[in-house]
Amino acid sequence: MDIGHIQGPGGIDRTSDRPDRASTDRAPGKGQGPAVDSATISAAGRETLRSMEALVAKAREGEDRTEAVEQAKARLESGVLSTPAAFDGAARNLLRGGF
């Protein structure tokens, strides 16, 4: 690196120090190629996927829950489910269910 003109006009000439990998010439076959990521899914992950797909299929085959969903939505929007009693009831149901 030529630093002879550091205080004067012209600044520092760093072109001779620049490594090849920093060059702007990115023609194919030069330098490093793109990084390649890969992933594998474990047997447990595949089993979890199968279980989830079975649950989704079971839910789709079940009864029409449109009315129940609308009732729950109305209760939620009315604020009935935002009370301490509702929170307590929900917690008890989770505990009873083994959550």
N, C-alpha and C positions, 0 to 999 in steps of 0.2 A: 504494500500500500504506500503510495506516494503522499506524504503529509507535508511536503516542503512548502506548500502554499496554504497552510491551514489558517493563517492570519490574514492572508491577502485574498484578492479576487480569484475565483476559480474553485475554491473549496478543496475537498479531498477527492482524489481519484481512487475509487474503490472497484473499478471494473475488473482489474487484474486479480482481485481477491475472491470474486464471486464464484462459489462452487458450481459445478455442472448442474446439480439438481435445482439450483435457483434460476437457471436460465429460463427465458420465456419460450424457448423452442420446445414444444410438446408434441413433436411429430410421433406417430405410432412407432412403437418399438424402442423409443428412447426413454430413459429414466424408469421410474417405478410405475407399475400398472396400478389400476384401481384396487383398493382393498376389497376383499371378498368376505362377506359374512355368511355364516351358516348356523343352523340350529337343528337340534334333534328333539323329538318329543319322546319322553319316557313312556314305558309301559303303563305306569300309573296315570300319566296324563291322557293316554289313549283310553284307558278304562274310565276316567272321569268324563271324557267327552261322550263315550257310549252311554254312561249313566244320565248325563244331562240331556242327550237326545231322546232317551227313553222317557224321561220326565216331561219333556216338551210334547212328545207324541201323546202321552197319557193325558196331558192337560188339554190338548186339542180335541181329543176324542170325547171328553167329558161333556157334561150338560151345559146348556147355554147359561152363562153367568152374567149376561148383560144387565138384568134387573138388579142383581146383587151388587154389581159394580156401580151402578147408578145410585143405589141407596148409600153405599159406602162413600161415594164422592160427595153426595149431599150432606152427609154427616160431617165429613172432613171440612167442607166449605162453610158449614154453619158454626164451626168452632167447638162442637160437642166433644171432639176428640182431642182438644187442646186444654183439657182440664186436668188437675192433679188426680182426680178419680179415674179418668181415662188412662193416664200414664200408669197408675198403680195397677189397674186391671190388665193392661197390656203386659206389664212386667210379670205379674202373677201367671198369666197365660204362657209366657215364654218359659218361666221356671217349671211350670207343670208339664210343659211339652219336652223338657229335657234340654233346653237350649243352653 
